[in-house]
Amino acid sequence: MTMSSDTAIYEQVESSLDTIRPYLKADGGDIEIVEITEDLVVRVRLLGACESCPMSFMTMKAGVEESIRSAIPQIKGIETVSAVS
């Protein structure tokens, strides 16, 4: 991938996350992109209340993954990265 295509994909992912951010923020949380790998796997981190929410798995499956996959079909996968390393 070229730098411009990396930037374009990053911006597309960020834009797709912006569609669900208001819902996350309403519950005291947020989400950030940690990285997008060479093989187009998006790694995200849930922030704030979303980190420890028992519904975070459903948020990832129904909200985040659906939003990213529908906006950028070439993405191969979406993974959650823990805030604690």
DOFISE-497724 format. One record per residue: chain; x, y, z of N, C-alpha, C in turn. Coordinates in steps of 0.1 Angstrom, whole numbers, plus 2048, in hexadecimal, padded with zeros to 3 digits. Layout:
<recs>
<rec chain="A" n_east="X" n_north="Y" n_up="Z" ca_east="X" ca_north="Y" ca_up="Z" c_east="X" c_north="Y" c_up="Z"/>
...
</recs>
This chain:
<recs>
<rec chain="A" n_east="808" n_north="7F4" n_up="800" ca_east="800" ca_north="800" ca_up="800" c_east="809" c_north="80C" c_up="800"/>
<rec chain="A" n_east="804" n_north="816" n_up="7FA" ca_east="80B" ca_north="823" ca_up="7FA" c_east="807" c_north="82C" c_up="806"/>
<rec chain="A" n_east="80F" n_north="836" n_up="808" ca_east="80C" ca_north="83F" ca_up="814" c_east="7FE" c_north="845" c_up="812"/>
<rec chain="A" n_east="7FB" n_north="849" n_up="805" ca_east="7EE" ca_north="850" ca_up="803" c_east="7E2" c_north="846" c_up="805"/>
<rec chain="A" n_east="7E4" n_north="83A" n_up="801" ca_east="7D9" ca_north="830" ca_up="803" c_east="7D8" c_north="82D" c_up="812"/>
<rec chain="A" n_east="7E3" n_north="82D" n_up="81A" ca_east="7E2" ca_north="82B" ca_up="828" c_east="7DB" c_north="836" c_up="82E"/>
<rec chain="A" n_east="7DD" n_north="842" n_up="82A" ca_east="7D7" ca_north="84E" ca_up="830" c_east="7C8" c_north="84E" c_up="82D"/>
<rec chain="A" n_east="7C5" n_north="84A" n_up="820" ca_east="7B7" ca_north="84A" ca_up="81C" c_east="7AF" c_north="83F" c_up="824"/>
<rec chain="A" n_east="7B5" n_north="834" n_up="826" ca_east="7AE" ca_north="829" ca_up="82E" c_east="7AC" c_north="82D" c_up="83C"/>
<rec chain="A" n_east="7B7" n_north="833" n_up="842" ca_east="7B6" ca_north="838" ca_up="850" c_east="7AA" c_north="842" c_up="851"/>
<rec chain="A" n_east="7AA" n_north="84C" n_up="847" ca_east="79F" ca_north="856" ca_up="848" c_east="791" c_north="84F" c_up="846"/>
<rec chain="A" n_east="790" n_north="845" n_up="83E" ca_east="783" ca_north="83E" ca_up="83C" c_east="77F" c_north="837" c_up="849"/>
<rec chain="A" n_east="789" n_north="831" n_up="84F" ca_east="786" ca_north="82A" ca_up="85C" c_east="782" c_north="834" c_up="866"/>
<rec chain="A" n_east="789" n_north="83F" n_up="867" ca_east="786" ca_north="849" ca_up="871" c_east="778" c_north="84F" c_up="86F"/>
<rec chain="A" n_east="775" n_north="851" n_up="862" ca_east="768" ca_north="856" ca_up="85E" c_east="75D" c_north="84C" c_up="862"/>
<rec chain="A" n_east="75F" n_north="83F" n_up="860" ca_east="755" ca_north="835" ca_up="864" c_east="753" c_north="835" c_up="873"/>
<rec chain="A" n_east="75E" n_north="837" n_up="87A" ca_east="75D" ca_north="837" ca_up="889" c_east="755" c_north="843" c_up="88E"/>
<rec chain="A" n_east="757" n_north="84E" n_up="886" ca_east="74F" ca_north="85A" ca_up="88A" c_east="740" c_north="858" c_up="88A"/>
<rec chain="A" n_east="73C" n_north="84E" n_up="882" ca_east="72D" ca_north="84C" ca_up="882" c_east="728" c_north="845" c_up="88E"/>
<rec chain="A" n_east="731" n_north="83E" n_up="895" ca_east="72C" ca_north="838" ca_up="8A2" c_east="731" c_north="83F" c_up="8AE"/>
<rec chain="A" n_east="73B" n_north="848" n_up="8AD" ca_east="740" ca_north="84F" ca_up="8B9" c_east="736" c_north="856" c_up="8C1"/>
<rec chain="A" n_east="72B" n_north="85C" n_up="8BC" ca_east="721" ca_north="863" ca_up="8C4" c_east="71B" c_north="859" c_up="8CE"/>
<rec chain="A" n_east="719" n_north="84D" n_up="8C9" ca_east="712" ca_north="842" ca_up="8D2" c_east="71C" c_north="83E" c_up="8DD"/>
<rec chain="A" n_east="729" n_north="83D" n_up="8DA" ca_east="733" ca_north="839" ca_up="8E4" c_east="734" c_north="845" c_up="8EE"/>
<rec chain="A" n_east="735" n_north="851" n_up="8E9" ca_east="737" ca_north="85C" ca_up="8F2" c_east="72B" c_north="85E" c_up="8FB"/>
<rec chain="A" n_east="71F" n_north="85B" n_up="8F6" ca_east="713" ca_north="85C" ca_up="8FE" c_east="714" c_north="853" c_up="90B"/>
<rec chain="A" n_east="71B" n_north="849" n_up="909" ca_east="71D" ca_north="83F" ca_up="915" c_east="72A" c_north="841" c_up="91C"/>
<rec chain="A" n_east="731" n_north="84C" n_up="919" ca_east="73D" ca_north="84F" ca_up="920" c_east="74A" c_north="849" c_up="91A"/>
<rec chain="A" n_east="749" n_north="845" n_up="90D" ca_east="755" ca_north="83E" ca_up="907" c_east="759" c_north="844" c_up="8FA"/>
<rec chain="A" n_east="762" n_north="83D" n_up="8F4" ca_east="767" ca_north="842" ca_up="8E7" c_east="76F" c_north="836" c_up="8E1"/>
<rec chain="A" n_east="775" n_north="838" n_up="8D5" ca_east="77C" ca_north="82E" ca_up="8CE" c_east="788" c_north="835" c_up="8C7"/>
<rec chain="A" n_east="793" n_north="82E" n_up="8C6" ca_east="79E" ca_north="834" ca_up="8BE" c_east="7A5" c_north="829" c_up="8B6"/>
<rec chain="A" n_east="7AA" n_north="82D" n_up="8AA" ca_east="7B1" ca_north="824" ca_up="8A2" c_east="7BF" c_north="823" c_up="8A8"/>
<rec chain="A" n_east="7C4" n_north="816" n_up="8AA" ca_east="7D1" ca_north="814" ca_up="8AF" c_east="7DA" c_north="812" c_up="8A3"/>
<rec chain="A" n_east="7D6" n_north="80A" n_up="899" ca_east="7DE" ca_north="808" ca_up="88D" c_east="7D5" c_north="802" c_up="882"/>
<rec chain="A" n_east="7DA" n_north="803" n_up="876" ca_east="7D4" ca_north="7FC" ca_up="86B" c_east="7E0" c_north="7F4" c_up="865"/>
<rec chain="A" n_east="7E0" n_north="7E7" n_up="865" ca_east="7EB" ca_north="7DF" ca_up="861" c_east="7EC" c_north="7DF" c_up="852"/>
<rec chain="A" n_east="7F8" n_north="7DA" n_up="84D" ca_east="7FB" ca_north="7D9" ca_up="83F" c_east="7F0" c_north="7D0" c_up="838"/>
<rec chain="A" n_east="7EB" n_north="7C6" n_up="83F" ca_east="7E1" ca_north="7BD" ca_up="839" c_east="7D3" c_north="7C1" c_up="83C"/>
<rec chain="A" n_east="7D1" n_north="7CE" n_up="840" ca_east="7C4" ca_north="7D5" ca_up="841" c_east="7BC" c_north="7CF" c_up="84D"/>
<rec chain="A" n_east="7C2" n_north="7CD" n_up="858" ca_east="7BB" ca_north="7CA" ca_up="864" c_east="7BB" c_north="7D7" c_up="86D"/>
<rec chain="A" n_east="7B0" n_north="7DB" n_up="871" ca_east="7AE" ca_north="7E7" ca_up="879" c_east="7AF" c_north="7E3" c_up="888"/>
<rec chain="A" n_east="7B8" n_north="7E9" n_up="88F" ca_east="7B8" ca_north="7E7" ca_up="89E" c_east="7B4" c_north="7F4" c_up="8A4"/>
<rec chain="A" n_east="7AA" n_north="7F2" n_up="8AD" ca_east="7A4" ca_north="7FD" ca_up="8B4" c_east="7A4" c_north="7FB" c_up="8C3"/>
<rec chain="A" n_east="7A3" n_north="806" n_up="8CA" ca_east="7A2" ca_north="805" ca_up="8D9" c_east="796" c_north="80D" c_up="8DE"/>
<rec chain="A" n_east="78E" n_north="806" n_up="8E6" ca_east="782" ca_north="80C" ca_up="8EC" c_east="787" c_north="814" c_up="8F8"/>
<rec chain="A" n_east="782" n_north="820" n_up="8FA" ca_east="786" ca_north="829" ca_up="904" c_east="77B" c_north="82D" c_up="90E"/>
<rec chain="A" n_east="77F" n_north="832" n_up="91A" ca_east="775" ca_north="836" ca_up="923" c_east="76C" c_north="82B" c_up="928"/>
<rec chain="A" n_east="75F" n_north="82E" n_up="929" ca_east="756" ca_north="824" ca_up="92F" c_east="755" c_north="818" c_up="926"/>
<rec chain="A" n_east="759" n_north="819" n_up="919" ca_east="758" ca_north="80E" ca_up="910" c_east="762" c_north="803" c_up="913"/>
<rec chain="A" n_east="76D" n_north="807" n_up="919" ca_east="778" ca_north="7FD" ca_up="91C" c_east="772" c_north="7F2" c_up="925"/>
<rec chain="A" n_east="76B" n_north="7F5" n_up="92F" ca_east="766" ca_north="7EB" ca_up="939" c_east="758" c_north="7E7" c_up="937"/>
<rec chain="A" n_east="751" n_north="7EC" n_up="92D" ca_east="743" ca_north="7EA" ca_up="92C" c_east="740" c_north="7DB" c_up="928"/>
<rec chain="A" n_east="737" n_north="7D4" n_up="92E" ca_east="734" ca_north="7C6" ca_up="92B" c_east="72E" c_north="7C5" c_up="91D"/>
<rec chain="A" n_east="729" n_north="7D0" n_up="917" ca_east="724" ca_north="7CF" ca_up="90A" c_east="72E" c_north="7D3" c_up="8FF"/>
<rec chain="A" n_east="73B" n_north="7D5" n_up="903" ca_east="745" ca_north="7D9" ca_up="8F9" c_east="747" c_north="7CF" c_up="8EE"/>
<rec chain="A" n_east="745" n_north="7C2" n_up="8F0" ca_east="746" ca_north="7B8" ca_up="8E5" c_east="73B" c_north="7BB" c_up="8DB"/>
<rec chain="A" n_east="72F" n_north="7BE" n_up="8DF" ca_east="724" ca_north="7C1" ca_up="8D6" c_east="726" c_north="7CE" c_up="8CF"/>
<rec chain="A" n_east="72C" n_north="7D8" n_up="8D6" ca_east="72F" ca_north="7E4" ca_up="8D0" c_east="739" c_north="7E2" c_up="8C5"/>
<rec chain="A" n_east="743" n_north="7DA" n_up="8C7" ca_east="74D" ca_north="7D7" ca_up="8BC" c_east="746" c_north="7D0" c_up="8B1"/>
<rec chain="A" n_east="73E" n_north="7C5" n_up="8B3" ca_east="739" ca_north="7BD" ca_up="8A9" c_east="72E" c_north="7C5" c_up="8A1"/>
<rec chain="A" n_east="724" n_north="7CB" n_up="8A8" ca_east="719" ca_north="7D1" ca_up="8A1" c_east="71B" c_north="7DF" c_up="89D"/>
<rec chain="A" n_east="724" n_north="7E6" n_up="8A4" ca_east="726" ca_north="7F4" ca_up="8A1" c_east="733" c_north="7F6" c_up="899"/>
<rec chain="A" n_east="73E" n_north="7F4" n_up="89F" ca_east="74B" ca_north="7F7" ca_up="899" c_east="74E" c_north="7EF" c_up="88D"/>
<rec chain="A" n_east="74D" n_north="7E2" n_up="88E" ca_east="750" ca_north="7D9" ca_up="882" c_east="747" c_north="7DC" c_up="877"/>
<rec chain="A" n_east="73A" n_north="7DD" n_up="879" ca_east="730" ca_north="7DF" ca_up="86F" c_east="733" c_north="7EC" c_up="868"/>
<rec chain="A" n_east="736" n_north="7F7" n_up="870" ca_east="738" ca_north="804" ca_up="86A" c_east="744" c_north="804" c_up="861"/>
<rec chain="A" n_east="74F" n_north="7FE" n_up="866" ca_east="75C" ca_north="7FE" ca_up="85E" c_east="75A" c_north="7F5" c_up="852"/>
<rec chain="A" n_east="755" n_north="7E9" n_up="853" ca_east="754" ca_north="7E0" ca_up="848" c_east="74A" c_north="7E5" c_up="83D"/>
<rec chain="A" n_east="740" n_north="7EC" n_up="841" ca_east="737" ca_north="7F2" ca_up="836" c_east="73D" c_north="7FD" c_up="82F"/>
<rec chain="A" n_east="745" n_north="805" n_up="836" ca_east="74C" ca_north="811" ca_up="830" c_east="758" c_north="80D" c_up="828"/>
<rec chain="A" n_east="760" n_north="803" n_up="82D" ca_east="76C" ca_north="7FF" ca_up="826" c_east="76D" c_north="7F0" c_up="825"/>
<rec chain="A" n_east="767" n_north="7EB" n_up="81A" ca_east="766" ca_north="7DC" ca_up="819" c_east="773" c_north="7D5" c_up="818"/>
<rec chain="A" n_east="77E" n_north="7DC" n_up="814" ca_east="78B" ca_north="7D5" ca_up="812" c_east="791" c_north="7D3" c_up="820"/>
<rec chain="A" n_east="78C" n_north="7D8" n_up="82B" ca_east="792" ca_north="7D5" ca_up="838" c_east="790" c_north="7C6" c_up="83B"/>
<rec chain="A" n_east="79B" n_north="7BF" n_up="83F" ca_east="79A" ca_north="7B1" ca_up="842" c_east="795" c_north="7AD" c_up="84F"/>
<rec chain="A" n_east="797" n_north="7B6" n_up="859" ca_east="793" ca_north="7B3" ca_up="867" c_east="794" c_north="7BF" c_up="870"/>
<rec chain="A" n_east="78D" n_north="7BE" n_up="87B" ca_east="78D" ca_north="7C8" ca_up="885" c_east="790" c_north="7C1" c_up="892"/>
<rec chain="A" n_east="79A" n_north="7C6" n_up="89A" ca_east="79E" ca_north="7C1" ca_up="8A7" c_east="79D" c_north="7CB" c_up="8B1"/>
<rec chain="A" n_east="79A" n_north="7C7" n_up="8BD" ca_east="79B" ca_north="7D0" ca_up="8C9" c_east="7A8" c_north="7CE" c_up="8D0"/>
<rec chain="A" n_east="7AF" n_north="7D9" n_up="8D3" ca_east="7BB" ca_north="7D9" ca_up="8DB" c_east="7B8" c_north="7DE" c_up="8E9"/>
<rec chain="A" n_east="7BD" n_north="7D7" n_up="8F3" ca_east="7BB" ca_north="7DB" ca_up="901" c_east="7C2" c_north="7E8" c_up="904"/>
<rec chain="A" n_east="7BC" n_north="7F0" n_up="90C" ca_east="7C3" ca_north="7FD" ca_up="910" c_east="7CF" c_north="7FA" c_up="919"/>
<rec chain="A" n_east="7CF" n_north="7EF" n_up="920" ca_east="7DA" ca_north="7EB" ca_up="929" c_east="7E3" c_north="7E2" c_up="921"/>
<rec chain="A" n_east="7F0" n_north="7E6" n_up="920" ca_east="7F9" ca_north="7DD" ca_up="918" c_east="802" c_north="7D5" c_up="922"/>
</recs>
